[in-house]
Amino acid sequence: MTISRTTTPTTGGGSMKRTRRWQTALHYLILTVVALFFFLPVYYLIVGSFRPSRQVLSGLSGFVPTNLSLDNYVGVFEHLNSDATGYFSQFAVVSIVVTTVVVAGSLIVNSMAAYSFARMKWRGKKVLFLLVIILTIIPFEAVALPLYYMFSGQRDTIVIQAIPFIANAFSIFLFYTFFLDVPGEIEEAARLDGAGPFRTFFQVIIPITKPAFATVAILTFLAQWGSYLWPVLMVSDATVRPLPLAISIFQNQQPPEWGQVLAFGTMFIVPVLAVFLIFQRWFVASISSSAIKG
């Protein structure tokens, strides 16, 4: 006797696939809206920098790219073209030098400090690392005034704009979390090959933790490039004035030329975009690895 069975197709798999597609589409929609929310002010800034000043602050019509020209950019360089006002190129050089020193110094000093906390054994390490953790929650504004009095004799110099920001507790903690995940076997193999701590750090640890260095470089660059409070306290000489302080003074000119202000702002954010594009691959990799660990 032959028994035949009738099977009914299951629709559960197809329903789950459709659900996933809708969820994916919803996620992309939300991310697109958020991206537009952050992109539109930048777009308004860039478009406004090419429009006449009288048409810049014109509501939603400011998003329409009409009557475009380079007059605002020319006007910025014409207004900042004397010893009294300072020079735009001079402001840019000061910001580039200060930021480069801070970023380079931060990568070296903070990574080496974090490596000693994460991979070495020495007396008092836990207490000192606890102090580093405490420092991460203290805002710079809380110590700005004591630092001002401490370094008041070094005002109006490029060096004083960089020194207080090289060592950073948050950067040390960020490096520390990455170094903890480095397999101990790699360091053991380096030691067997005769490598000391410095050689192990520079030739073994750094190449495999590039995402950490890219992340710290980007975050340090953003914080330092837009630093405003410290220059306000320490800089009064136009020859050592950084871009954030220069644009705040330029904005207060009378009558205000908003097209030129936006042109100044556009030139101010171009290096930020360039740095992010250069390091974005490692930055995304660091975020992905952090998400996996979490």
C-alpha positions in Angstrom: 0.0 0.0 0.0 1.3 3.4 -0.9 0.6 6.4 1.3 0.8 9.8 -0.3 1.4 12.9 1.7 0.4 16.4 0.6 2.8 19.0 1.7 1.8 22.7 1.9 4.4 25.3 1.1 5.5 27.2 4.1 5.4 31.0 3.9 7.3 31.7 7.0 10.7 32.1 5.3 9.3 34.5 2.7 7.6 36.5 5.3 10.8 36.8 7.3 12.7 38.0 4.2 10.1 40.6 3.5 10.2 41.8 7.1 14.0 42.1 6.9 13.8 44.1 3.7 11.3 46.5 5.3 13.5 46.8 8.3 16.6 47.4 6.2 14.7 50.0 4.1 13.5 51.7 7.3 17.0 51.8 8.7 18.4 53.4 5.5 15.5 55.9 5.5 16.3 57.0 9.0 20.0 57.2 8.3 19.3 59.2 5.2 17.2 61.7 7.1 19.8 62.0 9.8 22.6 62.5 7.2 20.5 65.2 5.5 19.9 66.9 8.9 23.7 67.2 9.3 24.5 67.9 5.7 22.0 70.7 5.0 23.8 73.4 7.2 27.1 72.6 5.5 25.4 72.8 2.1 23.8 76.2 3.1 27.2 77.4 4.3 28.9 76.5 1.0 26.2 77.8 -1.3 26.0 81.0 0.8 29.7 81.6 0.5 29.3 82.0 -3.3 26.2 84.3 -3.2 26.0 88.1 -2.6 25.8 89.0 1.1 22.4 90.6 0.7 21.0 87.2 -0.5 22.6 85.0 2.1 20.2 85.3 5.0 17.1 84.8 2.9 15.5 81.8 4.5 14.9 78.6 2.4 15.8 80.4 -0.8 19.4 80.4 0.5 19.6 76.7 -0.5 19.1 77.7 -4.1 22.5 78.1 -5.9 21.9 81.4 -7.8 24.1 84.4 -8.6 27.3 82.4 -7.7 30.7 84.1 -7.8 34.0 84.1 -5.9 33.6 87.7 -4.7 33.2 86.7 -1.1 36.4 84.8 -1.1 38.2 87.7 -2.7 36.7 90.0 -0.1 38.0 87.9 2.8 41.6 88.1 1.5 41.2 91.9 0.8 39.8 92.6 4.3 42.5 90.5 6.0 45.5 92.1 4.2 47.2 94.3 6.7 49.2 94.2 9.9 46.3 95.7 11.8 43.8 93.0 10.8 46.2 90.2 10.2 46.5 87.9 7.2 44.3 85.0 6.4 47.3 82.9 5.3 49.0 83.7 8.6 46.0 82.6 10.6 45.8 79.3 8.5 49.5 78.6 9.1 49.2 79.2 12.8 46.2 76.8 13.0 48.0 74.2 10.9 51.2 74.3 12.9 49.4 74.2 16.3 47.1 71.4 15.2 49.9 69.3 13.7 52.0 69.6 16.8 49.1 68.6 19.0 48.0 65.7 16.9 51.5 64.3 16.4 52.4 64.8 20.1 49.1 63.3 21.2 49.6 60.2 19.1 53.1 59.6 20.5 52.7 60.6 24.1 49.2 59.2 24.7 49.8 55.9 22.9 53.0 55.2 24.8 51.3 56.1 28.1 48.4 53.8 27.3 50.7 51.0 26.2 52.5 51.1 29.6 49.1 51.0 31.4 47.8 48.1 29.2 50.8 45.9 28.7 53.4 46.6 31.3 53.7 45.9 35.0 55.0 48.6 37.3 54.3 49.9 40.8 51.5 52.4 41.2 50.0 51.7 37.8 46.4 51.2 39.0 46.4 54.3 41.1 47.7 56.5 38.3 45.3 54.9 35.7 42.4 55.7 38.1 43.6 59.3 38.1 43.5 59.3 34.3 40.0 58.0 34.3 39.0 60.8 36.7 40.6 63.4 34.4 38.4 62.2 31.5 35.3 63.7 33.2 36.8 67.1 34.1 36.1 69.6 31.3 38.8 71.9 30.1 36.8 74.9 31.1 37.3 73.9 34.8 41.1 74.2 34.5 41.4 76.9 31.9 41.6 79.7 34.4 44.4 78.1 36.5 46.3 77.3 33.3 45.9 80.9 32.2 47.6 82.2 35.4 50.2 79.4 35.2 51.3 80.3 31.7 50.5 84.0 31.7 54.1 84.8 30.9 53.9 82.7 27.7 51.0 84.5 26.1 51.0 85.3 22.4 53.1 82.3 21.3 52.4 79.4 19.2 54.0 77.0 21.7 51.5 77.8 24.5 48.6 77.1 22.2 49.7 73.5 21.8 51.4 72.4 25.0 48.3 72.0 27.2 46.6 69.7 24.7 49.2 67.1 23.9 48.6 64.9 26.9 44.9 63.9 26.9 43.3 61.6 29.4 40.5 60.5 26.9 43.1 59.6 24.2 45.0 57.5 26.7 41.9 55.6 27.7 41.0 55.1 24.0 44.4 53.7 23.2 44.2 51.6 26.4 41.1 49.8 25.3 42.6 48.9 21.9 45.9 47.7 23.4 44.1 45.4 25.8 42.9 43.4 22.8 46.3 42.8 21.3 47.1 39.1 21.8 49.9 38.5 24.2 51.5 35.9 21.9 52.5 38.7 19.5 54.5 40.5 22.1 56.0 37.2 23.4 57.2 36.3 19.9 58.7 39.8 19.6 60.6 39.3 22.9 61.9 36.0 21.7 63.3 37.7 18.7 65.2 40.1 20.9 62.9 43.1 20.7 62.7 45.4 23.7 59.6 47.4 24.8 60.2 50.3 22.4 60.9 48.2 19.4 57.9 46.0 20.2 55.7 49.1 20.5 56.9 50.8 17.3 57.3 47.8 15.0 54.7 45.4 16.3 51.9 47.2 18.2 51.5 50.3 16.1 51.0 48.5 12.7 48.2 46.3 14.1 46.4 49.2 15.9 46.2 51.7 13.0 42.4 52.2 13.6 43.1 53.4 17.1 45.7 55.9 15.9 43.3 57.1 13.1 40.5 57.6 15.6 42.6 59.5 18.0 44.1 61.6 15.2 40.6 62.6 13.9 39.2 63.4 17.3 42.2 65.3 18.4 42.3 67.2 15.1 38.6 68.2 15.4 39.0 69.4 19.0 42.1 71.4 18.3 41.2 72.8 14.9 38.0 74.3 16.4 39.6 75.3 19.8 38.4 78.7 20.8 38.4 79.3 24.6 42.2 78.9 25.0 43.1 81.2 22.2 40.7 83.8 23.5 42.5 83.7 26.9 46.1 83.5 25.6 46.2 85.3 22.2 45.9 89.0 21.5 48.6 89.4 18.8 47.3 89.0 15.3 50.5 87.4 14.1 49.8 84.2 16.2 46.0 84.3 16.0 44.4 80.9 14.9 41.5 80.6 12.6 38.7 80.1 15.2 39.6 83.3 16.9 40.1 85.1 13.6 36.7 84.2 12.3 35.0 85.4 15.5 36.7 88.8 15.1 36.0 88.9 11.4 32.3 88.2 12.0 32.1 91.3 14.2 33.1 93.7 11.4 30.7 96.5 10.7 28.7 96.3 8.6 28.6 92.5 8.6 29.4 90.9 5.3 27.6 87.6 5.8 28.7 86.2 2.4 32.3 86.8 3.4 31.7 85.2 6.8 30.4 82.1 5.1 33.3 82.1 2.7 35.7 82.2 5.7 33.7 79.4 7.4 33.9 77.3 4.2 37.7 77.6 4.0 37.8 76.8 7.7 36.0 73.4 7.3 37.8 72.2 4.2 40.8 70.8 6.1 38.4 69.0 8.5 36.7 67.3 5.5 40.1 66.4 4.0 41.4 64.9 7.2 38.3 62.8 7.7 38.4 61.5 4.1 42.1 60.5 4.5 41.5 58.6 7.7 37.9 57.4 7.3 38.8 53.8 6.4 40.7 53.3 9.7 38.1 55.3 11.6 35.2 53.1 10.3 37.3 50.0 11.1 37.8 51.2 14.7 34.1 51.8 15.1 33.3 48.4 13.7 35.8 46.6 16.0 34.4 48.5 19.0 30.9 47.4 18.0 32.0 43.8 17.8 33.7 44.0 21.2 30.6 45.6 22.7 
